[in-house]
């Protein structure tokens, strides 16, 4: 199952809104085939692994290890649970049950009704964490929300004039570009858009660019900002208008909307995860509303003396590392 988890990881940034899934087929204590869900719309982990078994008769004696419950519905591909039954597989070990209502135990039911011996709950916690975006999206009906900011040694995210260049070093910034390829969306507030004029694209890494999301209540931001250049899909939440242009959509919200309304709209658009890059007002608002799942905080080597304070957050520290002088700390709620 650990090998299956490793394989599943190879699908990161390529399978959303599907979960990452790995599959290993074992016969007489040896791996005879393995596969993973490689890209959205493509074959799932189970058929990818089964296709690599040299002798189909071996499947009757083998054990199939799969990180997530085999699907039981027709989507982009046929149901994997039915495939295992058709191939006369007798033993299946499942890491985590799929909480998607389209699956939710139905895959296991198909297998057991066909006489397959099914074991569940193997390394379930690790698998749910690996697919925390998927499970949050399904179970909470909103995207998985990752907060990210860089702060100085003395706890500021920008100078008093909103200038924040550069608190973190070039290697930390390159890592952020990699993160962008791994999430469906990326969000900033009005002040960050106005003062930083960010592109929010992927320049220092290879991969897909996320959908850009900006909040501009009264549409006061200049249309000349990079966010509105229509070079990649962008959503602007506001109180003024609904309008859809090429790669740019304006979504009108009700006055005094709760911040959760934005994430409800993103959920409807199948945005499974979002990286929130600031600024302090937006980040702190999400923290206070408990609308966050993970926070990634860089602390650079400089000090400003005064400026705009960094957000305050409390959570469980799960990772700490040093990136050539920058300290990176990752928290979960």
C-alpha positions in Angstrom: 0.0 0.0 0.0 2.9 2.4 0.6 4.1 1.7 -2.9 0.6 2.4 -4.2 0.6 5.7 -2.3 4.0 6.6 -4.0 2.4 5.8 -7.4 -0.7 7.9 -6.6 1.6 10.9 -5.9 2.7 10.9 -9.5 -0.7 12.1 -10.5 -0.5 15.3 -8.5 -1.5 18.4 -10.5 -2.7 16.2 -13.3 -5.9 14.5 -12.2 -8.1 17.2 -10.5 -11.0 17.1 -9.8 -10.4 13.4 -9.5 -8.4 12.0 -6.6 -4.9 10.7 -6.9 -5.0 6.9 -6.9 -2.3 4.2 -7.1 -2.6 0.5 -7.6 -0.2 -2.4 -7.0 -0.9 -6.1 -8.0 1.0 -8.7 -5.9 1.4 -12.4 -6.6 3.3 -14.7 -4.2 4.8 -11.8 -2.4 6.1 -10.0 -5.5 4.7 -7.0 -7.4 3.8 -8.2 -10.9 2.2 -4.9 -12.1 1.5 -1.4 -10.9 -0.3 1.7 -12.2 -1.8 5.1 -11.2 -4.3 7.6 -12.4 -2.1 9.6 -14.7 -4.4 12.4 -16.0 -8.0 13.6 -15.7 -10.1 11.8 -18.3 -7.6 9.0 -18.7 -7.7 5.4 -17.4 -7.8 5.0 -13.6 -5.2 3.3 -11.6 -6.7 -0.2 -11.7 -7.0 -0.6 -15.5 -3.5 0.9 -15.9 -2.1 -1.7 -13.5 -4.1 -4.6 -14.9 -3.0 -3.8 -18.5 0.6 -4.5 -17.4 -0.1 -8.1 -16.1 1.6 -10.5 -18.5 -0.7 -13.5 -17.8 -4.3 -12.6 -17.2 -4.8 -15.9 -15.3 -2.5 -14.5 -12.6 -5.2 -12.0 -11.6 -7.3 -14.9 -10.1 -4.5 -15.7 -7.6 -3.2 -12.1 -7.1 -4.0 -9.5 -4.5 -4.9 -6.0 -5.8 -3.9 -3.1 -3.6 -5.5 0.2 -4.4 -5.3 3.4 -2.3 -8.9 4.5 -2.9 -12.1 2.5 -3.3 -12.6 1.4 -6.9 -15.3 3.5 -8.6 -18.7 2.1 -9.2 -20.1 4.6 -11.8 -19.6 5.5 -15.4 -17.8 8.8 -15.7 -15.0 9.6 -18.1 -14.2 5.9 -17.9 -16.1 2.6 -17.0 -16.4 1.5 -13.3 -13.2 0.0 -11.9 -15.1 -2.3 -9.5 -16.8 -4.0 -12.4 -13.5 -4.4 -14.2 -12.0 -6.2 -11.2 -15.0 -8.5 -11.1 -14.8 -9.2 -14.8 -11.1 -10.0 -14.5 -12.0 -12.6 -11.8 -9.9 -10.9 -9.1 -10.4 -12.6 -5.7 -8.6 -10.4 -3.2 -8.7 -6.6 -3.0 -7.1 -4.4 -0.3 -8.4 -0.8 -0.2 -6.7 2.1 1.6 -9.6 4.5 2.0 -13.3 4.5 1.2 -14.4 7.1 -1.3 -16.8 9.6 0.2 -18.1 10.7 -3.2 -21.8 9.9 -3.2 -21.4 8.3 -6.6 -19.1 5.8 -5.0 -19.3 5.8 -1.2 -19.2 2.1 -0.5 -20.8 1.0 -3.8 -17.6 -0.2 -5.2 -16.9 -2.3 -2.2 -20.5 -3.6 -2.4 -20.0 -4.7 -6.0 -16.8 -6.5 -5.2 -18.2 -8.4 -2.1 -21.4 -9.4 -3.9 -19.2 -11.0 -6.5 -17.4 -13.0 -3.9 -14.3 -10.9 -3.7 -12.5 -10.8 -0.4 -12.2 -7.1 0.5 -10.0 -5.5 3.2 -10.4 -1.8 3.9 -8.7 0.9 6.0 -5.1 0.2 5.3 -3.0 3.4 5.8 -6.3 5.3 5.5 -5.1 8.4 7.3 -2.1 8.8 5.0 -4.3 8.4 1.9 -6.9 10.8 3.1 -4.2 13.4 3.8 -2.7 12.8 0.3 -6.1 13.4 -1.2 -7.1 16.1 1.3 -8.2 18.4 -1.5 -10.5 15.8 -2.9 -12.0 14.9 0.5 -12.5 18.5 1.5 -14.2 19.3 -1.8 -16.6 16.3 -1.5 -17.3 16.5 2.2 -17.3 20.2 2.9 -18.6 21.3 -0.6 -15.9 23.9 -1.0 -12.3 24.0 -2.2 -9.4 23.1 -0.1 -8.0 26.4 1.1 -4.3 27.0 1.4 -3.1 30.3 2.8 0.4 31.5 1.8 2.4 34.6 2.8 5.9 35.8 3.3 6.8 37.8 6.4 9.9 39.6 7.7 11.9 38.7 10.8 9.9 41.3 12.7 6.5 40.1 11.4 5.5 42.4 8.5 4.2 41.3 5.1 4.8 44.7 3.4 6.1 48.3 4.1 3.6 51.0 5.0 3.3 51.9 1.2 2.3 48.2 0.5 5.7 47.5 -1.1 6.6 43.9 -0.3 9.5 43.1 -2.7 11.3 41.0 -1.9 10.9 39.3 1.5 11.5 35.8 0.4 14.4 34.7 -1.8 14.3 33.5 -5.4 14.3 29.8 -4.4 11.2 30.3 -2.2 9.5 32.1 -5.0 10.3 29.3 -7.4 8.7 26.8 -4.9 5.6 29.0 -4.9 5.4 28.7 -8.7 5.5 24.9 -8.3 2.7 25.1 -5.8 0.6 27.1 -8.2 0.7 24.2 -10.7 -0.7 21.9 -8.0 -3.8 23.9 -7.2 -6.9 24.6 -9.3 -7.1 28.3 -8.4 -5.1 31.2 -6.9 -6.7 34.2 -5.1 -5.7 37.7 -4.0 -7.6 40.6 -2.5 -8.0 44.1 -3.9 -5.0 45.7 -2.3 -2.6 43.0 -3.4 -3.9 43.3 -7.0 -3.6 47.1 -6.9 -0.2 47.5 -5.3 1.6 44.3 -6.5 0.0 44.0 -9.9 0.7 40.2 -9.8 0.5 38.0 -12.9 -0.4 34.9 -10.7 0.9 32.6 -13.5 3.6 30.0 -13.7 6.9 31.4 -14.9 9.5 29.6 -12.8 8.1 26.1 -13.1 6.5 23.8 -15.7 2.8 23.0 -15.4 -0.7 24.3 -15.8 -1.6 27.8 -14.7 -4.3 28.1 -12.0 -7.5 30.0 -12.4 -7.0 33.5 -11.1 -9.5 34.8 -8.6 -9.6 38.4 -7.4 -12.1 40.3 -5.1 -12.9 43.8 -6.3 -16.1 44.8 -4.6 -16.8 48.0 -6.6 -14.7 47.3 -9.6 -12.2 50.0 -8.7 -9.1 48.1 -10.0 -7.6 49.3 -13.2 -8.5 47.1 -16.2 -4.8 47.5 -17.3 -3.7 45.2 -14.4 -2.1 41.9 -15.3 -5.0 40.1 -13.7 -7.3 41.3 -16.4 -5.0 40.6 -19.4 -7.2 37.6 -20.4 -4.0 35.5 -20.7 -5.5 32.8 -18.4 -8.9 32.0 -16.9 -9.7 34.7 -14.3 -12.8 35.3 -12.0 -13.5 38.7 -10.5 -16.0 38.7 -7.6 -17.8 42.0 -7.2 -21.0 43.8 -6.3 -21.6 45.5 -9.6 -22.1 43.1 -12.6 -22.2 39.7 -14.1 -20.3 39.5 -17.3 -18.4 36.8 -19.2 -15.6 37.6 -21.6 -12.9 35.3 -23.0 -10.9 34.0 -20.1 -12.4 36.6 -17.8 -15.7 36.4 -15.8 -17.2 38.9 -13.5 -19.5 37.4 -10.8 -21.8 39.6 -8.9 -22.4 38.8 -5.3 -25.1 40.0 -2.9 -24.3 43.1 -0.7 -22.8 42.1 2.6 -22.0 38.6 1.3 -20.3 36.2 3.6 -16.8 35.3 2.5 -18.0 31.7 2.3 -20.2 32.7 -0.7 -17.0 33.0 -2.8 -16.0 29.5 -2.1 -19.5 28.2 -2.7 -19.3 29.7 -6.2 -15.8 28.2 -6.8 -17.2 24.8 -5.6 -19.9 25.0 -8.3 -17.2 25.6 -10.9 -15.4 22.4 -9.7 -12.4 24.3 -8.3 -11.1 21.7 -5.9 -8.3 23.7 -4.3 -7.2 27.3 -4.1 -4.0 29.0 -3.0 -4.7 32.4 -1.3 -1.7 34.7 -1.7 -2.9 37.7 0.2 -3.0 40.3 1.4 -3.2 40.5 5.2 -6.9 41.7 5.2 -8.1 38.8 3.1 -5.9 36.2 4.9 -7.0 37.4 8.3 -10.6 37.4 7.3 -10.4 33.8 6.2 -8.5 32.8 9.4 -11.2 34.5 11.6 -14.0 32.8 9.5 -12.1 29.5 10.0 -12.1 29.2 6.2 -8.7 27.7 5.8 -7.2 24.2 5.8 -3.5 24.8 5.4 -1.1 27.7 5.8 2.4 28.0 4.3 4.4 30.8 5.9 7.8 32.0 4.7 10.0 34.1 7.1 12.7 35.9 5.2 16.0 37.3 6.6 15.1 41.0 6.3 13.3 43.3 8.8 11.2 46.4 8.0 10.9 48.0 11.5 7.4 49.0 10.7 4.8 48.2 8.0 1.7 46.0 7.5 1.6 43.2 10.1 1.5 39.6 9.0 -1.7 37.6 9.8 -1.9 35.8 13.1 -2.7 32.1 12.9 -2.9 29.1 15.2 -2.8 25.5 14.0 -0.8 22.3 14.0 2.7 22.6 12.7 3.3 19.7 10.3 6.4 20.8 8.4 9.4 23.1 8.9 12.3 23.6 6.5 15.0 26.1 5.6 15.3 27.3 2.0 18.7 28.9 1.8 18.0 31.2 4.7 14.2 31.5 4.4 12.2 29.5 7.0 9.2 27.8 5.7 6.5 26.6 8.2 3.4 24.7 7.2 0.3 24.6 9.4 -2.9 22.7 9.3 -6.1 23.7 11.1 
